[in-house]
Amino acid sequence: MYTIRITYGTGSSFHKEEGLVDEVGYCWENLEDAQEALKRIKEHYEAYRDVHSYEYKRKKKDYSREVWFHKDDTWEDLWQHRVTVPDGKGGSAVIDAFWCGYFESLDGAEIVLDPDKNSFRI
């Protein structure tokens, strides 16, 4: 089983925390699906940064046709906080993009063997 480990920063108006590490909360049985998910996370974050840039205000790209785009009728900008990834069964799943937010920033991501599925401690 594979998962994706995210390294990110967060904070508030008064302090910043860097180098935080967390996993996306989803596992894939094969490496190819995990690699596709990693690719989608990167593309999603690049779009997220673009939307929050000064340049975007002038050119307004439409990301709604991207494979990672999560559409929801309840909130127009929900896609900025969710990523659609392969579910490993030929369909798709949605994960929270906890590295996207006013004070959050993505520093990196990597595919790792899921420690909960591949080890134990006593």
C-alpha positions in Angstrom: 0.0 0.0 0.0 1.2 3.5 -0.9 0.2 6.9 0.4 1.5 10.4 -0.2 3.3 12.4 2.4 2.9 16.1 2.3 5.5 18.6 3.7 3.9 22.0 4.2 3.9 25.2 6.2 1.1 26.9 8.1 0.7 29.7 10.7 -1.2 32.8 11.5 -0.7 36.5 11.4 1.6 36.1 14.4 3.8 33.1 13.6 4.7 30.6 11.0 5.4 26.8 11.3 7.5 25.2 8.5 8.4 21.6 7.7 5.1 20.1 9.0 4.5 16.6 7.6 1.2 14.7 7.2 -0.2 12.1 4.9 -3.2 12.6 2.6 -5.4 10.1 4.3 -5.8 7.8 1.3 -3.9 4.6 0.2 -3.3 3.0 -3.2 -2.5 -0.6 -3.8 -0.4 0.1 -6.9 2.4 2.6 -7.5 0.9 3.9 -10.8 -2.3 5.2 -9.1 -0.2 6.8 -6.3 2.0 8.5 -9.0 -1.1 9.8 -10.8 -2.4 11.2 -7.5 1.0 12.9 -6.9 0.9 14.4 -10.3 -2.7 15.7 -9.7 -1.7 17.2 -6.4 1.1 19.1 -8.0 -1.1 20.4 -10.8 -3.8 21.4 -8.4 -1.4 23.3 -6.2 0.0 25.1 -9.2 -3.5 26.2 -10.2 -4.3 27.2 -6.6 -1.2 29.4 -6.5 -2.2 30.8 -9.9 -5.7 31.7 -8.8 -4.2 33.6 -5.8 -1.6 35.5 -7.9 -1.9 39.0 -9.3 -1.6 37.7 -12.8 -4.8 35.6 -12.5 -6.9 38.6 -11.9 -6.1 39.7 -15.4 -6.2 36.4 -17.4 -8.8 34.2 -15.5 -8.1 30.6 -16.4 -10.9 28.0 -16.3 -9.7 24.9 -14.4 -13.0 23.1 -14.4 -12.1 20.6 -17.1 -8.9 19.4 -15.3 -9.0 15.8 -14.1 -8.2 16.8 -10.5 -10.9 19.5 -10.4 -13.6 18.8 -7.8 -17.0 20.4 -8.6 -19.5 21.1 -5.9 -22.6 23.2 -6.2 -22.5 24.3 -2.6 -19.4 26.6 -2.8 -17.8 27.9 -6.0 -14.3 27.8 -4.7 -14.4 24.4 -3.0 -12.2 23.0 -5.7 -9.3 25.0 -4.2 -9.5 22.8 -1.1 -10.2 19.4 -2.6 -8.3 17.3 -5.1 -9.8 14.4 -7.2 -7.4 11.5 -7.3 -7.7 7.9 -8.7 -9.3 5.5 -6.2 -7.3 2.5 -7.4 -10.5 0.8 -8.7 -10.9 2.7 -12.0 -12.9 5.5 -10.4 -12.0 8.6 -8.4 -11.8 9.8 -4.8 -11.6 13.2 -3.3 -9.0 14.2 -0.7 -8.7 17.4 1.3 -6.0 19.8 0.2 -5.0 20.8 3.8 -1.9 22.5 2.4 -4.0 25.1 0.6 -5.2 28.0 2.7 -4.5 31.6 3.5 -1.5 30.8 5.7 -0.7 27.4 4.2 1.9 26.5 1.6 3.0 23.2 0.0 6.7 22.6 0.3 6.7 19.1 -1.3 5.1 15.7 -1.6 6.4 12.1 -1.9 5.0 8.6 -2.3 5.7 6.4 0.7 4.8 2.9 1.8 1.9 3.3 4.2 3.4 2.6 7.6 0.0 1.6 9.0 -0.4 -1.1 6.5 3.3 -2.2 6.3 4.4 -2.2 9.9 3.3 -2.4 13.6 4.6 -1.4 17.0 4.0 -3.0 20.4 
